């Protein structure tokens, strides 16, 4: 993340679930994985557990993310000796990147980032002071991370590295962004204030912006690395052309087919399931449907004893019993709107005769040293 609070893809995945934008409940997410037989099989094959564990899901996500890279950009081919990979303008841009524009001072290494933190004087996002939701989110970020009241009351900027260190001198310092494949990831800077490479180059050509940390907190910590560059219009165009060469073909993938989710119920228990709600994006249509009685639900097929509530689609199956053909059961229900439109959904259930126990392997107990 921009403020450096996560040091691996695994921890980043976990933080995204429980952080500001994530609201997943660990036990519920883990249970949903366990309700998909395909996930149960694959997690056991990869991680050796009888049932999926959410910590292993973060590892799986991180492993996938590490495949989303490509070292065959025009820049990479040029550096490997293919001097035709960059055109003349891009070659001039590379020279500027390494020289007059001084980009390489911070944008270096395999990712074209030194992974350090700087206050550049990035201006506020224009919508920040106008959008109540952004204000609420910003204030909650301050509050949830234990920011001092004096900073909370004055704060209008992202505190950056301060969120992790608590040192005033780190207020407003943001991690240097890697430059690979950024042609596909506008807007730019930590708050998305710039929409194009041209705007970014203009910002650095001016030596950065006003020190927001000094403006709001009286702490002058804008980096001394930034200086006015005095680039000509042609040089700025050359630099932008080179930045384009840091991205290759867009990395795409086919939308995966997700495994069926199956509820697991023990024999003799009562199963209760709810359908996916039928929702229209047309507000007028939704209002008309509600006035006409909303959606009606009926049972299409299912084992003996299954009922469906006509108003809510709530499916109930008391005293669940495994069918003769095996443990897997499908309950099909149908929704019908006031206009006569119908849609069918299938709820899949696996009936277990005995509870499934998960055995967690741990190392030998440790003896505390006195």
C-alpha positions as semicolon CSV with decimal commas, in nm:
position;residue;x (nm);y (nm);z (nm)
1;X;0,000;0,000;0,000
2;X;0,098;0,363;-0,045
3;X;0,187;0,411;0,321
4;X;0,389;0,088;0,338
5;X;0,186;-0,089;0,604
6;X;0,199;-0,424;0,424
7;X;0,522;-0,592;0,320
8;X;0,394;-0,887;0,116
9;X;0,114;-0,977;-0,122
10;X;-0,016;-1,225;0,135
11;X;-0,055;-0,964;0,406
12;X;-0,194;-0,717;0,155
13;X;-0,471;-0,959;0,056
14;X;-0,562;-1,011;0,420
15;X;-0,556;-0,638;0,494
16;X;-0,781;-0,564;0,197
17;X;-1,042;-0,791;0,356
18;X;-1,035;-0,633;0,700
19;X;-0,926;-0,278;0,619
20;X;-1,109;0,036;0,520
21;X;-1,270;-0,099;0,202
22;X;-1,307;-0,461;0,311
23;X;-1,589;-0,588;0,527
24;X;-1,553;-0,963;0,498
25;X;-1,621;-1,180;0,800
26;X;-1,349;-1,440;0,837
27;X;-1,572;-1,725;0,951
28;X;-1,830;-1,660;0,679
29;X;-1,568;-1,639;0,401
30;X;-1,403;-1,957;0,519
31;X;-1,738;-2,135;0,533
32;X;-1,824;-2,030;0,179
33;X;-1,499;-2,181;0,055
34;X;-1,584;-2,502;0,236
35;X;-1,925;-2,518;0,071
36;X;-1,766;-2,556;-0,273
37;X;-1,646;-2,917;-0,326
38;X;-1,404;-2,804;-0,597
39;X;-1,233;-2,565;-0,352
40;X;-1,224;-2,837;-0,085
41;X;-1,049;-3,070;-0,329
42;X;-0,802;-2,812;-0,456
43;X;-0,711;-2,669;-0,116
44;X;-0,639;-3,019;0,013
45;X;-0,430;-3,093;-0,296
46;X;-0,221;-2,775;-0,258
47;X;-0,216;-2,706;0,115
48;X;-0,287;-3,049;0,266
49;X;-0,583;-2,943;0,481
50;X;-0,909;-3,139;0,500
51;X;-1,107;-2,816;0,463
52;X;-1,003;-2,476;0,324
53;X;-0,849;-2,225;0,564
54;X;-0,877;-1,853;0,491
55;X;-0,506;-1,796;0,558
56;X;-0,433;-2,034;0,269
57;X;-0,674;-1,835;0,050
58;X;-0,454;-1,527;0,098
59;X;-0,153;-1,735;-0,010
60;X;-0,341;-1,855;-0,318
61;X;-0,439;-1,500;-0,414
62;X;-0,079;-1,382;-0,373
63;X;0,049;-1,670;-0,586
64;X;-0,192;-1,570;-0,863
65;X;-0,093;-1,203;-0,841
66;X;0,272;-1,297;-0,891
67;X;0,184;-1,437;-1,233
68;X;0,055;-1,097;-1,351
69;X;0,384;-0,969;-1,486
70;X;0,558;-0,950;-1,819
71;X;0,928;-0,885;-1,874
72;X;0,884;-0,842;-2,249
73;X;0,805;-0,471;-2,263
74;X;0,981;-0,258;-2,529
75;X;1,208;-0,125;-2,254
76;X;1,305;-0,474;-2,137
77;X;1,379;-0,589;-2,492
78;X;1,592;-0,279;-2,549
79;X;1,790;-0,342;-2,230
80;X;1,850;-0,702;-2,339
81;X;2,014;-0,581;-2,659
82;X;1,731;-0,533;-2,909
83;X;1,807;-0,176;-3,014
84;X;1,503;-0,170;-3,242
85;X;1,262;-0,211;-2,949
86;X;1,257;0,165;-2,880
87;X;1,206;0,429;-3,146
88;X;1,421;0,740;-3,164
89;X;1,187;0,948;-2,951
90;X;1,176;0,682;-2,679
91;X;1,557;0,655;-2,680
92;X;1,575;1,031;-2,623
93;X;1,320;0,988;-2,344
94;X;1,537;0,718;-2,182
95;X;1,833;0,956;-2,185
96;X;1,619;1,220;-2,015
97;X;1,491;0,965;-1,763
98;X;1,849;0,882;-1,667
99;X;1,983;1,236;-1,694
100;X;1,823;1,580;-1,709
101;X;1,480;1,473;-1,579
102;X;1,646;1,287;-1,286
103;X;1,365;1,027;-1,273
104;X;1,613;0,747;-1,206
105;X;1,710;0,894;-0,869
106;X;1,392;0,741;-0,723
107;X;1,254;0,525;-1,006
108;X;1,526;0,261;-1,023
109;X;1,571;-0,113;-0,972
110;X;1,367;-0,398;-1,119
111;X;1,033;-0,228;-1,046
112;X;1,162;0,121;-1,129
113;X;1,099;0,221;-0,768
114;X;1,348;0,259;-0,483
115;X;1,063;0,160;-0,246
116;X;1,131;0,464;-0,027
117;X;0,892;0,732;0,097
118;X;0,884;1,101;0,003
119;X;0,663;1,406;0,039
120;X;0,639;1,549;-0,314
121;X;0,384;1,821;-0,252
122;X;0,112;1,633;-0,440
123;X;-0,195;1,861;-0,462
124;X;-0,530;1,766;-0,311
125;X;-0,779;1,583;-0,528
126;X;-1,036;1,843;-0,639
127;X;-1,331;1,627;-0,536
128;X;-1,195;1,573;-0,185
129;X;-1,347;1,886;-0,031
130;X;-1,676;1,840;-0,219
131;X;-1,758;1,473;-0,173
132;X;-1,898;1,386;0,174
133;X;-1,819;1,017;0,126
134;X;-1,450;1,096;0,068
135;X;-1,451;1,312;0,380
136;X;-1,610;1,040;0,591
137;X;-1,370;0,778;0,458
138;X;-1,072;1,007;0,520
139;X;-1,178;1,086;0,878
140;X;-1,245;0,722;0,954
141;X;-0,896;0,636;0,832
142;X;-0,754;0,888;1,078
143;X;-0,975;0,763;1,361
144;X;-0,926;0,390;1,306
145;X;-0,547;0,427;1,302
146;X;-0,532;0,620;1,627
147;X;-0,423;0,958;1,491
148;X;-0,370;1,227;1,755
149;X;-0,660;1,467;1,800
150;X;-0,455;1,769;1,698
151;X;-0,378;1,605;1,364
152;X;-0,732;1,474;1,326
153;X;-0,881;1,822;1,351
154;X;-0,637;1,976;1,102
155;X;-0,598;1,687;0,863
156;X;-0,691;1,728;0,499
157;X;-0,418;1,509;0,349
158;X;-0,321;1,144;0,353
159;X;-0,075;1,108;0,641
160;X;0,114;0,837;0,449
161;X;0,406;0,678;0,632
162;X;0,301;0,847;0,957
163;X;0,019;0,593;0,988
164;X;0,287;0,329;1,052
165;X;0,560;0,518;1,235
166;X;0,369;0,783;1,431
167;X;0,656;1,026;1,366
168;X;0,556;1,378;1,269
169;X;0,842;1,400;1,023
170;X;0,683;1,118;0,820
171;X;0,351;1,299;0,763
172;X;0,262;1,306;0,394
173;X;0,541;1,072;0,282
174;X;0,421;0,823;0,020
175;X;0,597;0,520;-0,129
176;X;0,748;0,568;-0,475
177;X;0,521;0,406;-0,731
178;X;0,665;0,140;-0,963
179;X;0,639;0,248;-1,327
180;X;0,585;-0,086;-1,497
181;X;0,254;-0,119;-1,681
182;X;0,130;0,217;-1,556
183;X;-0,005;0,304;-1,902
184;X;-0,305;0,088;-1,803
185;X;-0,352;0,223;-1,451
186;X;-0,454;0,590;-1,456
187;X;-0,522;0,805;-1,260
188;X;-0,178;0,866;-1,109
189;X;-0,027;0,958;-0,771
190;X;-0,158;0,816;-0,444
191;X;-0,480;1,020;-0,461
192;X;-0,540;0,993;-0,836
193;X;-0,503;1,365;-0,892
194;X;-0,344;1,333;-1,240
195;X;-0,515;1,157;-1,530
196;X;-0,231;1,149;-1,784
197;X;0,146;1,105;-1,809
198;X;0,162;1,459;-1,945
199;X;0,019;1,597;-1,621
200;X;0,266;1,391;-1,418
201;X;0,562;1,517;-1,620
202;X;0,442;1,878;-1,583
203;X;0,419;1,828;-1,206
204;X;0,779;1,707;-1,179
205;X;0,901;1,967;-1,428
206;X;0,773;2,233;-1,185
207;X;0,967;2,074;-0,901
208;X;0,659;1,917;-0,743
209;X;0,387;2,111;-0,568
210;X;0,319;2,303;-0,249
211;X;0,427;2,131;0,073
212;X;0,086;2,024;0,206
213;X;0,241;1,897;0,529
214;X;0,378;2,244;0,603
215;X;0,052;2,408;0,497
216;X;-0,166;2,210;0,736
217;X;0,072;2,103;1,012
218;X;0,363;2,347;1,000
219;X;0,614;2,068;0,932
220;X;0,841;2,131;0,631
221;X;0,939;1,787;0,506
222;X;0,899;1,809;0,129
223;X;1,187;1,620;-0,031
224;X;1,488;1,822;-0,146
225;X;1,531;1,579;-0,435
226;X;1,277;1,765;-0,648
227;X;1,403;2,066;-0,843
228;X;1,264;2,257;-1,139
229;X;1,376;2,063;-1,447
230;X;1,336;2,326;-1,720
231;X;1,232;2,063;-1,975
232;X;1,130;2,188;-2,319
233;X;0,798;2,084;-2,470
234;X;0,981;1,843;-2,701
235;X;1,171;1,689;-2,409
236;X;0,849;1,639;-2,216
237;X;0,699;1,461;-2,517
238;X;1,009;1,240;-2,541
239;X;0,984;1,149;-2,173
240;X;0,617;1,057;-2,205
241;X;0,699;0,841;-2,509
242;X;0,960;0,653;-2,303
243;X;0,712;0,599;-2,018
244;X;0,480;0,434;-2,269
245;X;0,762;0,187;-2,346
246;X;0,759;0,065;-1,985
247;X;0,433;-0,118;-2,059
248;X;0,384;-0,409;-2,298
249;X;0,070;-0,571;-2,427
250;X;-0,213;-0,550;-2,179
251;X;-0,226;-0,855;-1,953
252;X;-0,570;-1,009;-1,987
253;X;-0,732;-1,335;-1,889
254;X;-1,055;-1,515;-1,957
255;X;-1,319;-1,480;-1,689
256;X;-1,283;-1,799;-1,482
257;X;-1,570;-2,038;-1,430
258;X;-1,636;-2,037;-1,059
259;X;-1,716;-2,368;-0,889
260;X;-2,069;-2,433;-0,772
261;X;-2,130;-2,336;-0,413
262;X;-2,281;-2,621;-0,216
263;X;-2,428;-2,596;0,133
264;X;-2,318;-2,875;0,368
265;X;-2,591;-3,002;0,602
266;X;-2,581;-3,289;0,849
267;X;-2,848;-3,556;0,825
268;X;-3,138;-3,487;1,060
269;X;-3,080;-3,110;1,072
270;X;-3,303;-2,841;0,921
271;X;-3,172;-2,669;0,609
272;X;-3,267;-2,307;0,546
273;X;-3,157;-2,132;0,229
274;X;-3,226;-1,801;0,058
275;X;-3,216;-1,733;-0,318
276;X;-3,021;-1,461;-0,494
277;X;-3,258;-1,161;-0,483
278;X;-3,427;-1,058;-0,806
279;X;-3,334;-0,691;-0,846
280;X;-3,392;-0,454;-1,137
281;X;-3,174;-0,151;-1,211
282;X;-3,489;0,027;-1,327
283;X;-3,617;0,213;-1,019
284;X;-3,959;0,269;-1,176
285;X;-3,989;-0,101;-1,255
286;X;-3,892;-0,192;-0,899
287;X;-4,151;0,045;-0,756
288;X;-4,418;-0,096;-0,986
289;X;-4,323;-0,451;-0,894
290;X;-4,339;-0,371;-0,524
291;X;-4,682;-0,210;-0,563
292;X;-4,806;-0,511;-0,759
293;X;-4,694;-0,754;-0,493
294;X;-4,324;-0,793;-0,573
295;X;-4,181;-1,129;-0,672
296;X;-4,355;-1,462;-0,613
297;X;-4,154;-1,779;-0,550
298;X;-4,251;-2,140;-0,619
299;X;-4,082;-2,478;-0,579
300;X;-3,997;-2,648;-0,910
301;X;-3,833;-2,964;-0,779
302;X;-3,672;-3,095;-0,465
303;X;-3,677;-3,383;-0,217
304;X;-3,985;-3,461;-0,005
305;X;-4,047;-3,215;0,276
306;X;-3,895;-2,908;0,105
307;X;-4,105;-2,591;0,109
308;X;-4,050;-2,240;-0,029
309;X;-4,200;-1,919;0,106
310;X;-4,387;-1,749;-0,177
311;X;-4,304;-1,398;-0,056
312;X;-3,934;-1,428;0,031
313;X;-3,813;-1,738;-0,156
314;X;-3,689;-1,881;0,176
315;X;-3,636;-2,254;0,134
316;X;-3,683;-2,487;0,433
317;X;-3,612;-2,860;0,457
318;X;-3,668;-3,004;0,806
319;X;-3,515;-3,337;0,908
320;X;-3,275;-3,352;0,614
321;X;-3,215;-3,703;0,478
322;X;-2,956;-3,817;0,226
323;X;-3,124;-3,936;-0,095
324;X;-3,069;-4,295;-0,215
325;X;-2,858;-4,181;-0,508
326;X;-2,588;-4,010;-0,300
327;X;-2,525;-3,714;-0,073
328;X;-2,578;-3,436;-0,329
329;X;-2,920;-3,270;-0,356
330;X;-3,048;-2,998;-0,591
331;X;-3,347;-2,779;-0,503
332;X;-3,483;-2,576;-0,793
333;X;-3,703;-2,273;-0,734
334;X;-3,867;-2,023;-0,968
335;X;-3,931;-1,650;-0,931
336;X;-4,203;-1,466;-1,120
337;X;-4,241;-1,088;-1,134
338;X;-4,569;-0,900;-1,163
339;X;-4,504;-0,859;-1,536
340;X;-4,475;-1,236;-1,581
341;X;-4,095;-1,260;-1,617
342;X;-3,962;-1,583;-1,467
343;X;-3,619;-1,702;-1,359
344;X;-3,504;-2,031;-1,206
345;X;-3,234;-2,084;-0,945
346;X;-3,080;-2,404;-0,814
347;X;-2,964;-2,444;-0,454
348;X;-2,714;-2,729;-0,416
349;X;-2,675;-2,920;-0,090
350;X;-2,444;-3,195;0,029
351;X;-2,590;-3,409;0,309
352;X;-2,328;-3,542;0,551
353;X;-2,411;-3,841;0,768
354;X;-2,144;-3,750;1,026
355;X;-1,973;-3,420;1,116
356;X;-1,648;-3,349;0,934
357;X;-1,357;-3,289;1,171
358;X;-1,053;-3,084;1,073
359;X;-0,720;-3,188;1,224
360;X;-0,470;-2,905;1,261
361;X;-0,106;-3,014;1,275
362;X;0,117;-2,809;1,503
363;X;0,474;-2,831;1,616
364;X;0,583;-2,956;1,959
365;X;0,500;-2,729;2,254
366;X;0,761;-2,473;2,338
367;X;0,908;-2,444;2,685
368;X;0,923;-2,087;2,806
369;X;1,267;-1,971;2,909
370;X;1,303;-1,814;3,249
